[in-house]
Amino acid sequence: MKTNNMRCEYSASVKKHTSLSKRVYVLGLLLLAQINAYAETELDTQLPDDPVEIGVVQKNPSPEITEPFPVAPEDNPNKSYWIPAAGIVGFDVLLNLFNRRFSGVSDYDSNFSTIKKNLRSSWVEDRDAFNINQLGHPYQGSMYHGFARSAGLNYWESLGYTLAGSAFWEIAGEKVPPSKNDMISTGIGGTFLGEALFRMSNIVLEKGGSQPSAWREAGAAIISPATGFNRYAFGDRFDAVFDRNDAAYYSRTQFGISNTIQYNRGTSRKDIKENDAQLEFSMDYGLPGQEGYSYTRPFDYFVFQGAASSANVFENVLVRGLLFGTDYKMGENYRGIWGLYGSYDYISPQTFRVSSTALSIGTTGQLWLSESVALQGSVLGGLGYAAVGTLSGNDEQDYRYGVAPQALVALRLIMGDKASIDFTGREYFVKDVDSGNAGGHDNILRSDLAFTYRIHKKHAVSLKYQWNQRDASYLNSEGKQTTGTVGIFYTFLGHDGFGATDWR
């Protein structure tokens, strides 16, 4: 009965969730737009006229600069433990005051009495809007992580700060009971997202040399606001950028039109838009074929992908990175890495949505099939904590949480510097654990197939097919939801090639 009453209390806050959702959407679009602008900074990064191998990414693609950028040492003597703590507390206080003023509900009217009550209460599953819990909270966690990383702390120390910041918000930032699902999405999913944003932000700064321009400083701050704040507030102390150890990376930005050719509404009561415009950015960082590059730190290899859509604002935000692992070789033409990966996924293809924070065991590698043809790929399998549900008109709380075994297969066939074929397949099997529907489950399948042809230098065109399916089964309901889309996209490549690296 206590849990049911708590859920009723959350349901009364729909107005708050809707208004906050809009603000999260706007912030996210700004982030994607800035990452797109980051990709355009590659325009001043020209590869040599005669690269060693066709389509091969150079180990250090940075432009020539008169003075090298300052690099922070691994054990940074300027690091601080109190600065990120103060930054996190200050951020939470400002966020609380903002929500008190503009949310229109009393959930944020916390005081010493509510803090004392929350310290004694059980942690529950809350019912905020899906995009608040599964997108807004991880982004909030990425802020905590950025405050710590940009103050010189390593990944694991920053993870501790992110978890502490999440707990502080759950207990003191809101007067409602603390949420266990928010601790996972904010404290763990947030640190996965935050590390990727922190490293991409530092690449923007690195390209500016010893004195990055105001544009680069602003761009880096939009990608990782906490990093920008620490650089501005503490001056020379945190001016040195993160040392990426010359990690090879491959990025691309796509803009185009997608058309729905297959649609099964299933349990969704929301109409879809058959045609929508999409903006997508992706980066592969720490490519496994690079000679001399080692994987000694978490996220020395990671993949980031984000897509905005005119149909539903956010189509996906996806991050996966190597937490523990090592590289290995098989023969003369294959080099790979294997180990424990962390991932944060958010997917919303108009009819349903799924989000997962997970740990997986897997491998990523590159195989040269000939002198100019390479195959890159990843195979992962693991376990996550996921949220999944249908899109039902204005009901943003129609979803459930569960334990989620999941798998991923990602392949890229690189044909010199002319073309590439990309395939990614994902599966999530979400077993309901929190809503009381014993035996219920969701099986989510998603696949992407794309052909990209380079027209001139960094300019290319892509044809893409995407298929999504949700098969849900519960005590009193079951159903299948399917979408299939075909799109054509202008693609701006981060380099003249498609991400192959030569270690031979």
C-alpha positions in Angstrom: 0.0 0.0 0.0 2.9 2.4 0.8 4.4 1.8 -2.7 1.1 2.4 -4.4 0.6 5.7 -2.5 4.0 6.8 -3.6 3.2 6.0 -7.2 0.1 8.1 -6.9 2.1 10.9 -5.6 4.4 10.8 -8.6 1.5 10.6 -11.0 0.3 13.9 -9.7 3.4 15.5 -11.1 2.7 15.0 -14.8 2.7 18.7 -15.4 6.2 19.0 -14.0 7.5 16.2 -16.2 6.0 17.7 -19.4 7.6 21.1 -18.9 10.9 19.6 -17.8 10.8 17.3 -20.9 10.7 20.3 -23.2 13.8 21.8 -21.4 15.7 18.5 -21.7 14.8 18.4 -25.4 16.2 21.9 -26.0 19.4 21.2 -24.1 19.9 18.0 -26.0 19.3 19.6 -29.4 22.0 22.2 -28.5 24.3 19.4 -27.6 23.8 17.6 -30.9 24.1 20.8 -32.8 27.4 21.6 -31.1 28.8 18.1 -31.7 27.9 18.6 -35.3 29.8 21.9 -35.2 32.7 20.0 -33.7 32.7 17.7 -36.7 33.0 20.7 -38.9 36.2 21.7 -37.2 37.7 18.7 -38.9 37.6 20.9 -42.1 40.9 22.5 -41.0 42.4 19.0 -40.4 43.7 17.8 -43.8 45.4 14.5 -44.1 48.6 14.2 -46.2 48.2 14.2 -49.9 49.7 10.7 -50.2 48.6 8.7 -47.2 50.5 5.5 -46.4 47.4 3.4 -47.2 44.2 4.2 -49.0 41.4 5.1 -46.5 43.7 4.7 -43.5 43.2 7.1 -40.6 46.4 8.8 -39.6 47.6 8.2 -36.0 47.7 11.9 -35.2 45.4 13.9 -37.4 45.9 17.2 -35.6 46.7 20.2 -37.7 50.2 21.8 -37.6 50.4 24.3 -34.8 53.2 26.7 -33.8 53.0 25.7 -30.1 51.8 22.3 -28.9 48.8 22.2 -26.6 49.5 21.6 -22.9 48.7 18.0 -21.8 47.7 17.1 -18.3 49.9 14.3 -16.9 48.3 11.0 -15.8 48.8 11.9 -12.2 47.9 15.5 -12.4 49.5 17.5 -9.5 46.9 20.3 -10.0 43.9 18.0 -9.4 41.5 18.9 -6.7 39.0 16.8 -4.7 37.1 19.7 -3.2 36.5 21.7 -6.4 34.3 19.0 -8.0 32.5 18.5 -4.7 31.7 22.2 -4.5 30.7 22.2 -8.2 28.3 19.3 -7.8 26.7 20.7 -4.7 26.4 24.1 -6.3 24.9 22.6 -9.5 22.3 20.7 -7.5 21.4 23.7 -5.4 20.8 25.8 -8.6 18.9 23.1 -10.3 16.7 22.7 -7.2 16.0 26.5 -7.1 15.2 26.5 -10.8 12.7 23.7 -10.5 11.1 25.3 -7.4 10.5 28.4 -9.5 9.4 26.9 -12.8 8.2 23.4 -12.4 4.8 24.4 -10.9 4.8 21.5 -8.4 6.0 21.2 -4.8 8.3 18.1 -5.4 11.4 20.3 -5.0 10.4 22.0 -1.8 12.9 20.1 0.2 14.1 21.1 3.6 15.8 19.6 6.7 12.7 17.7 7.5 12.3 16.0 4.1 16.1 15.3 4.0 15.8 13.5 7.4 12.8 11.6 6.1 14.5 10.5 2.9 17.6 9.3 4.8 15.3 6.9 6.7 13.0 5.9 3.9 13.3 2.9 1.5 14.4 3.5 -2.0 11.6 3.2 -4.5 10.9 3.1 -8.2 9.7 6.5 -9.3 7.4 7.4 -12.2 8.9 10.5 -13.8 8.3 10.9 -17.5 10.4 8.4 -19.5 12.7 11.1 -21.1 13.3 12.7 -17.7 14.4 9.4 -16.0 16.2 7.9 -19.0 17.7 10.9 -20.8 17.6 13.9 -18.4 19.0 12.0 -15.4 21.9 10.5 -17.3 22.7 13.9 -18.7 22.6 15.3 -15.1 25.0 12.5 -14.1 27.3 13.5 -17.0 27.6 16.9 -15.4 28.7 15.4 -12.1 31.3 13.3 -14.0 32.5 16.3 -15.9 33.1 18.4 -12.8 35.4 15.7 -11.4 37.2 14.8 -14.7 38.0 18.4 -15.6 39.4 18.9 -12.1 42.1 16.3 -12.8 40.5 13.2 -11.2 40.7 9.9 -13.0 37.7 7.9 -14.3 37.2 5.8 -11.2 37.4 8.8 -8.8 35.0 10.6 -11.0 32.6 7.7 -10.9 32.6 8.0 -7.1 31.7 11.7 -7.4 28.9 10.9 -9.9 27.4 8.3 -7.6 27.7 10.7 -4.6 26.1 13.6 -6.6 23.2 11.3 -7.6 22.6 10.2 -4.0 22.8 13.9 -2.8 20.1 14.9 -5.3 17.8 12.0 -4.5 18.0 12.7 -0.7 18.2 16.5 -0.7 17.3 17.8 -4.1 13.7 16.5 -4.0 11.3 15.9 -1.1 9.9 12.7 -2.7 11.4 9.4 -1.6 14.8 8.5 -3.2 14.7 6.5 -6.4 16.8 3.4 -7.1 16.3 3.6 -10.9 17.6 7.2 -10.9 20.7 6.1 -9.0 21.5 3.7 -11.9 20.7 6.0 -14.7 22.3 9.1 -13.2 25.2 7.5 -11.3 26.2 4.8 -13.7 24.7 5.7 -17.1 25.7 9.3 -16.4 29.3 8.5 -16.0 29.4 6.5 -19.3 27.9 9.4 -21.1 30.0 11.9 -19.2 33.3 10.3 -20.1 32.5 10.3 -23.8 31.5 13.9 -23.7 34.6 14.9 -21.7 36.9 13.3 -24.2 35.2 14.8 -27.2 35.3 18.2 -25.5 39.0 17.8 -25.1 39.6 16.9 -28.7 38.0 20.3 -29.7 40.4 22.1 -27.3 43.4 20.1 -28.4 42.9 21.2 -32.0 43.3 24.8 -30.9 46.8 24.4 -29.8 48.3 26.0 -26.7 45.7 28.9 -26.8 42.3 27.6 -28.1 40.1 30.2 -29.7 37.0 31.6 -28.0 35.0 29.5 -30.5 36.7 26.3 -29.5 36.4 27.1 -25.8 32.7 27.7 -26.2 32.2 24.6 -28.3 34.0 22.4 -25.8 31.9 24.0 -23.0 28.6 23.1 -24.8 29.7 19.5 -25.3 30.8 19.2 -21.6 29.5 22.3 -19.7 31.3 21.2 -16.4 34.6 21.2 -18.2 34.0 24.6 -19.6 33.1 25.9 -16.2 36.2 24.6 -14.5 38.5 26.0 -17.2 36.8 29.4 -17.0 36.6 29.6 -13.2 40.0 28.3 -12.3 42.1 29.6 -15.2 45.5 28.1 -15.8 45.0 25.4 -13.2 42.9 23.3 -15.5 44.0 24.6 -18.9 45.9 21.4 -19.9 43.8 19.1 -22.0 43.3 15.4 -21.4 46.1 13.3 -23.0 44.4 11.0 -25.5 47.8 9.3 -26.3 47.3 10.0 -30.0 44.2 7.8 -30.1 42.9 7.3 -33.7 39.2 8.2 -34.1 36.6 8.3 -36.8 33.6 10.6 -36.8 30.8 11.5 -39.2 27.8 13.7 -39.3 24.7 12.9 -41.3 21.7 15.0 -42.3 18.8 13.7 -44.4 15.2 12.5 -44.8 13.8 9.2 -43.6 10.6 7.5 -44.8 8.6 4.9 -43.0 7.9 1.9 -45.2 6.7 -0.6 -42.5 4.5 0.2 -39.6 2.7 -2.0 -37.0 1.2 0.3 -34.3 0.5 -2.5 -31.8 -0.4 -1.1 -28.4 0.7 2.5 -29.3 -2.1 5.1 -29.5 0.1 7.7 -31.0 0.2 8.5 -34.7 3.6 8.5 -36.4 5.1 10.8 -38.9 5.9 8.8 -42.0 8.5 11.3 -43.2 11.0 13.0 -40.9 14.3 14.9 -41.0 17.2 13.5 -39.0 20.5 14.8 -37.8 23.0 12.3 -36.5 26.6 12.4 -35.2 28.8 9.4 -34.4 32.4 8.8 -33.3 34.6 5.7 -32.9 37.5 6.6 -30.6 40.6 4.5 -30.0 40.2 2.3 -33.1 41.7 -1.1 -32.4 43.9 -1.4 -35.5 46.3 1.4 -34.4 49.9 0.4 -33.8 51.4 1.3 -30.5 48.1 2.4 -28.9 47.3 0.7 -25.6 44.0 0.5 -23.6 45.1 1.2 -20.0 42.3 3.6 -19.0 38.5 3.2 -19.0 37.0 4.4 -22.4 40.4 4.4 -24.2 38.0 2.8 -26.7 34.4 4.1 -27.0 31.6 4.6 -29.5 29.2 7.6 -29.2 26.1 8.1 -31.4 23.3 10.6 -31.1 20.4 11.3 -33.4 17.8 14.1 -33.4 14.6 13.7 -35.4 11.8 16.1 -36.4 9.3 13.3 -35.6 10.1 12.8 -31.9 13.2 15.1 -31.1 15.5 12.3 -29.8 15.7 9.1 -31.8 18.7 7.7 -30.0 21.7 8.5 -27.7 24.0 5.5 -27.5 27.4 5.1 -25.7 29.6 2.1 -25.2 33.2 1.9 -24.0 35.9 -0.5 -22.8 36.2 -0.3 -18.9 38.7 -3.1 -18.4 40.5 -4.9 -21.2 43.6 -5.4 -23.3 44.5 -5.7 -27.0 45.5 -8.9 -28.8 46.6 -10.0 -32.3 45.7 -13.0 -34.5 48.0 -13.5 -37.4 49.4 -10.6 -39.4 46.1 -8.9 -40.4 44.0 -8.8 -37.3 44.2 -6.8 -34.2 41.6 -6.5 -31.5 40.6 -5.7 -28.0 38.5 -7.6 -25.5 37.2 -7.1 -22.0 34.4 -5.5 -19.9 32.4 -2.8 -21.6 30.0 -0.3 -20.1 27.0 1.0 -22.1 24.2 3.5 -21.9 21.4 3.3 -24.6 18.4 5.4 -25.2 16.2 4.5 -28.3 12.8 5.9 -29.2 11.6 5.0 -32.7 8.1 6.7 -32.5 6.0 3.7 -31.4 8.0 2.6 -28.3 11.1 3.4 -26.3 13.8 1.5 -24.5 16.8 2.6 -22.4 19.4 0.5 -20.7 22.5 0.9 -18.5 24.6 -2.3 -18.8 27.9 -4.1 -18.4 28.9 -6.5 -21.2 31.8 -8.9 -22.1 32.9 -8.6 -25.7 35.5 -7.8 -28.3 36.2 -5.2 -31.0 38.7 -5.7 -33.8 39.9 -4.9 -37.3 40.7 -7.5 -40.0 42.5 -6.5 -43.2 40.9 -8.6 -46.0 43.2 -7.1 -48.7 45.5 -4.1 -49.1 42.6 -1.7 -49.2 39.6 -3.6 -47.7 39.2 -3.9 -44.0 36.5 -5.3 -41.7 35.9 -3.7 -38.3 33.4 -5.1 -35.8 32.3 -5.6 -32.2 30.4 -8.5 -30.5 29.1 -7.9 -27.0 26.8 -9.7 -24.6 25.8 -8.6 -21.1 23.3 -7.7 -18.5 21.6 -4.3 -17.9 18.9 -2.5 -16.0 16.4 -1.2 -18.6 13.2 0.7 -19.0 10.8 -0.1 -21.8 7.3 0.9 -22.8 4.9 2.0 -25.5 4.2 5.5 -26.7 0.6 6.3 -25.7 -0.3 9.8 -26.7 0.4 12.1 -23.8 1.1 9.4 -21.2 4.8 9.8 -20.5 4.6 7.3 -17.6 3.5 4.2 -19.5 6.7 2.1 -19.1 8.3 -0.5 -16.7 11.7 -1.4 -15.4 13.4 -4.8 -15.6 16.6 -6.8 -15.7 17.8 -6.9 -19.3 20.1 -9.5 -20.9 21.3 -7.9 -24.1 23.6 -8.4 -27.1 25.2 -6.3 -29.9 26.8 -7.0 -33.2 28.3 -4.1 -35.1 30.2 -4.5 -38.4 31.8 -2.0 -40.9 33.2 -3.2 -44.2 35.6 -0.5 -45.5 36.3 -0.5 -49.2 39.4 1.8 -49.5 38.5 5.5 -49.4 35.5 5.0 -51.7 32.7 3.4 -49.7 31.7 1.6 -46.5 28.8 -0.7 -45.5 27.7 -0.6 -41.8 25.5 -3.0 -40.0 24.5 -2.9 -36.3 22.1 -5.3 -34.6 20.9 -5.0 -31.0 18.6 -7.1 -28.8 17.2 -6.4 -25.3 15.2 -9.0 -23.4 13.6 -7.0 -20.5 12.3 -9.1 -17.7 9.8 -7.2 -15.6 11.0 -7.0 -11.9 9.3 -3.9 -10.5 5.7 -3.5 -11.6 4.3 -6.7 -10.3 3.5 -8.4 -13.6 5.0 -11.8 -12.8 6.3 -13.5 -15.9 6.0 -10.4 -18.1 8.8 -9.5 -20.6 9.7 -7.3 -23.6 11.9 -8.4 -26.4 13.4 -5.5 -28.4 15.2 -5.9 -31.7 16.9 -3.1 -33.6 19.0 -3.2 -36.8 20.6 -0.6 -39.0 22.1 -1.2 -42.4 23.8 1.7 -44.3 25.8 2.1 -47.5 28.0 5.2 -47.7 29.8 6.4 -50.9 32.4 9.2 -50.8 31.8 11.8 -53.5 34.7 14.2 -52.8 37.1 14.5 -49.9 35.0 14.5 -46.8 31.6 14.7 -48.6 29.6 11.5 -49.0 26.1 10.3 -49.5 24.4 7.4 -47.5 21.5 5.1 -48.0 20.1 3.7 -44.7 17.6 1.1 -43.7 16.5 0.8 -40.1 14.2 -1.7 -38.5 12.8 -1.8 -34.9 10.5 -4.4 -33.2 9.1 -4.7 -29.8 7.4 -8.0 -28.8 5.7 -7.6 -25.4 4.0 -10.3 -23.3 2.3 -9.7 -19.9 -0.5 -11.2 -17.9 -3.3 -9.2 -19.4 -1.8 -8.0 -22.6 0.6 -8.8 -25.4 1.4 -7.2 -28.7 4.0 -6.5 -31.3 5.2 -3.1 -32.6 7.3 -2.7 -35.7 8.7 0.1 -37.7 10.9 0.0 -40.8 12.4 3.2 -42.4 14.5 4.0 -45.5 16.5 7.2 -45.7 19.0 9.2 -47.8 21.6 11.3 -46.1 24.3 13.8 -46.8 27.3 12.6 -44.8 30.3 14.7 -43.7 33.2 12.5 -42.9 35.7 13.4 -40.2 38.5 12.2 -42.4 38.9 11.4 -46.1 38.6 7.7 -45.3 36.2 5.5 -43.3 38.1 4.7 -40.1 40.5 2.0 -41.1 43.9 2.1 -39.2 47.1 0.4 -40.3 49.2 -1.3 -37.7 51.1 -3.8 -39.9 
